[in-house]
């Protein structure tokens, strides 16, 4: 669910931060959390479920290989599909997970699982990765939301709307609801804010409360956000044309170029978690033409994002993740497509102190099963949280007092975490 301006103004400061308890293995990962260099995360979510065989886990020579060729990457012996050549050249800056596995083959349930780390529960909406990071790490002194979603809306979780995302639907005009109406001057806005602060102050005095002061601070923060450059209308074609071209401005409709460039600007401004929704990967028919087009945008956008972050000195402190809700079947169906396949799929990670230049896990020669080192979704979540400095061994309490663990019995993947 998106956060409206009113919801943003009503959001309270971080609540429910009490915790107690530990597990018998908590000390094993405490040092890794403290060593974490990830201050923010960019999640590129490939909605629909991309074919792992036609992207990052090709099977040359197998009957399931399809029509794409496999190309060499920067890592010896590691191949990608032919339509991601720039990511192949950056493979030494990637951790390639080829053994993700899930029990959820339905889109809605699988998307819920990959976002929350919990199997769906009709009575309880667990928080997404971004909401959890916002809950544990948002800084009230920073003028931007902790969690921003480009294109994807979320259901309100048990953490409440204050930890949900600020949703950007129009990348060129990211916050139209914060724009003053025509004819409404800055001077008039200032008078309104002054009057509101006076009302809040009188309320606190009369009722011996601090609520009015809290609302005043949040109102001031929202007003500063309104004036933050990263939320102003922005045209990269005019302001950063060469960089925008590198991101893939001319590839397909340029959506991924705009989204990835915006994500970099958002984390640079202090946003803790940015999710980019990139849909279209549900390729039950015409898989190969669709994947070719989708891959071109992903290849340009994600590769330039990694390079851009590195050039700005931000890559080590920014965790970049690319994953879908599941993979596609090794078998090609009668419509020249691939169907849902949660048994085996892939993910890419970069930056954020992750141990890169490696492949974790292995699928069989035809891609039909995991051959080595299966990775569950809770374990994947535990790894991302640990990379961002969150202690997944602790018991926390949601703002409503409900006991909440960050993952459903997930354990961090030590091979991926920098020591």
Number of C-alpha atoms within 10 A of each C-alpha: 14 19 21 16 14 11 14 20 20 15 18 16 15 16 14 17 12 11 14 9 9 13 10 7 10 15 12 12 22 16 14 21 22 15 17 22 21 25 20 27 27 27 20 24 22 21 20 24 27 32 30 26 27 27 20 25 25 26 25 19 12 12 12 18 22 20 10 18 16 23 16 16 20 16 17 9 7 18 21 25 26 19 23 24 19 18 24 24 15 18 26 19 22 25 22 24 24 27 25 26 22 23 15 21 19 15 16 12 17 25 22 23 22 24 22 25 26 23 20 17 11 6 6 9 16 26 27 25 23 24 29 22 23 24 25 17 18 22 17 15 9 14 20 25 27 29 28 28 23 23 16 20 17 18 15 20 19 17 25 16 21 25 28 30 29 27 22 21 16 13 19 17 16 19 20 16 12 16 14 12 9 6 7 10 10 10 9 11 13 12 11 12 16 13 12 16 19 14 14 20 18 15 16 15 12 9 10 10 14 13 15 21 17 17 20 20 18 21 20 15 19 20 17 14 19 20 13 13 13 19 23 17 14 16 14 17 13 9 10 11 13 12 16 22 18 16 29 26 22 14 19 13 11 17 19 26 28 21 26 28 23 23 26 20 16 24 25 16 17 17 25 26 29 28 26 23 19 21 16 14 20 22 22 18 16 14 23 18 13 15 19 17 13 22 21 18 25 26 21 25 28 24 24 24 24 23 16 18 20 15 10 10 11 21 22 19 22 29 25 27 21 19 22 25 30 32 29 29 23 26 18 18 14 10 11 15 22 23 21 22 25 20 21 28 31 28 22 19 22 25 25 26 21 27 19 21 16 17 19 20 17 20 21 12 17 17 25 15 17 20 15 13 14 21 24 18 26 23 20 22 25 25 25 25 22 27 31 27 23 23 22 26 25 15 16 20 17 19 16 11 13 12 12 17 18 26 21 17 13 21 22 22 16 14 15 21 21 16 15
